């Protein structure tokens, strides 16, 4: 049974979806005014893993993540570039999709946009006004925060605590300094939409409430996002949605930890960020994903190029173990004796599931993967191997890699005819004791990033570093 740490209750709970066998999951997406940095990349990687694992455990997962395609930052970026807001948004939506695809993130079932949800957002605000939870002032519309008696339940703070501990934007139109904006009156020359309160555009928080209601319903199973969204964004979503419907907006709240540089949160405002696409130009995107999943999603993770190099070495150890199994399978003709190996492999599978069932602990799941790789290396060195055991190892590697969104056999079938011919020529040179020619071929293959290993079972190869 899967256990989830629920940020709302601040404890682990047994996961029970609203509808048996189906999970409705929403993850807050990017505001598309620039390329994403590596900190922005952590949520899509983490929640893609969660989605994959839920599917692995037999659930049908409906996964939705949004695009904020109109916002103060996008308007400012458009003005600086001399472009329309829509042009800026489209460019960075395309860039985001390209970046996360390279990082192994599957497309969502739906990608709602603010500009395509405007009628729903306006209708949502109208309903809040009608119920007395919102009011119009000077063309703006504000949410009466104190009217929602459970405000602060996600962040675990009272309204007075929040008021004293949070920077509050001064606005003479507000009834209360803690009230937050649902609709902004248009400024001269800004993009805007018609509404009952005049020309304007929505505030940030209302968009997700409207999109969730439109795409997934009034109550969903999982709402996910970065830890920095807990307050005020997610707190305000709860207030808006639950005031309107009288129902719980989400049964489980998941929040991932920050990506830090020198133990300081990575952010564009601090200027200490690294763009994901720049990092992927220097490192294999799968290594970046492996690095991200090597820590539990709720813990902060420190970033450095040195740690990525270490992650690369770890991933390569696992891939080498898989390559050894593929190599032995090609040399093994029959089922042979399985001994205790099938039981051992099944034990690793159960251990992986147990770790992942415990709040999607990919860090411990990867530890199981390393242990499986060590066991596979032991078996690959056996004098006699069984096709059944080799295939069982490879099948489990495939299952785990699918959950983690990694390819572990990507190098197993990449030898082209030229390289195969060179390996055959080298083998013949060794038989003829022409070691000079054999060494020349080894060096030639090394230039092609093919590393040969001479084993008692024959020549084994793997891809080397191409950087």
C-alpha positions, 0 to 999 in steps of 0.5 A: 500500500502506498503511503504519501506525506501529505503537506496538509496534515504534515504526516504520512497517510495511506493513499486512497484515491477518490475513485478506485483505480484512478488518480486525478493529479494536478501540478502547478506549471511554469510562468513562461517568460524565460527559459527554465533553470535547473531548480524549475526542472525539479518539479516536472522530473519528480512528479513525472516519477510519481506519475510513472510509479502510480501507473506501475502500481496499476492506477490510471493517472490523469495528469494535468499541469498548466501554463501561466501565459499572461502575467506581470513578468511575461508582460514586462518581458514582452515590452523589453523585447518589443513583442506581443505577450502571446509571442513571448509565451509561445516561444517559452512554452515551446522551450519548456516542452523541449527541455522537459522532454529531453529530461524524460518527462512525459507530456501531461494529459492536459496543458491548460493555459490562462488565456484559454480558460478566461471565461471559466476564471471570470465565472469563478470570480463572479460566483465568489463575489455572489457568495460574499467571499470577494468584492470589487474595488476600483476595477480590481476584485479581491478575496476576503481572506478572513471570511474563509475560516480555515485560511492558513491550514496548509502553511500551518499559520494563523492569519495574524502570524501570516500578517506579521511574517509576510510582506504584504502589498499595500493597496488602499482599495483593500478592505483588509491588508491580507486580502489578495487579488482575483482580478486586476484592472487593466493598465494603459496598453496592457493586454486585457479581457472584458469582465463584469468589472471592466477590462483586466486580467486575472490574478495569479492564484485564481487561475489554478483553481479554475483550471483544476475545476475545469479539467479534473473536477471539484476535488482531486486526489493529488495537488503537487508543486514546489515547496515555495508554492505552499504559501501564498499560492496553494493556500489561496487556491484552497481558500478560493476553491473550497469557499466556492464548492464547499468541498476539499480541493485536494486530498493529498498535497505534495511539495518538493524541496528546493535545488540549492547552490551553496545551500542557498535556494536557486532562483532567477531573482537571486541570480544564482541559477543555471539554465536547464538547457545550458546544463544539458549542453554539458551533461547528459539529460539522463544524468541530470534526471538520475541526479535529481531522483537520487535524493528524496523529493521532499529534501533540498538538493545541493547542485554542482557540476562535481555532483553531476559527474559523480551521478554520471559514474553511478549511472554508468555502473548500472548501465555497464551491469545491464550491458554485461547481461545483454552480452551473456544473453547473446552467448547463452543458448538454453535455459540451464539451471536457475538456482536461487537467482529467480528468488533473489531477483524477485526479492529485489523487486519487492524491495524496490516496491517497498521503498517506492511505496514509502512516499515515492522514495526514489533515493532508496529505490536507486539504492536497490538498483545499485544492489541489483547491478552488483548482483547482476555483475556477480551472475554475469561472471558465472561460468554457466548462465541461464537465459531465464535468469538473464532475462529476469534480471533484464526484465526487472532493470527495464521495470525499474528504469521505466518507473525512473524514466531512465534508459539503461540499455541505450548502448546495447545495440549501437554497434554499427557494421564498421565497429563490429568488423573492427572487433572481429578483426581485433579478435583475429589479430589476437589469435594470430598473436599480432598484438600490435594490430590488436592494440591499434584497433583498440585505440581506433575503437576508443576514438569512436568511444567504444571501450573494450573489456576482455573477459573470460567469456569473451570481449565485452564492450560499452560506450565511453564518455563522448564529452 
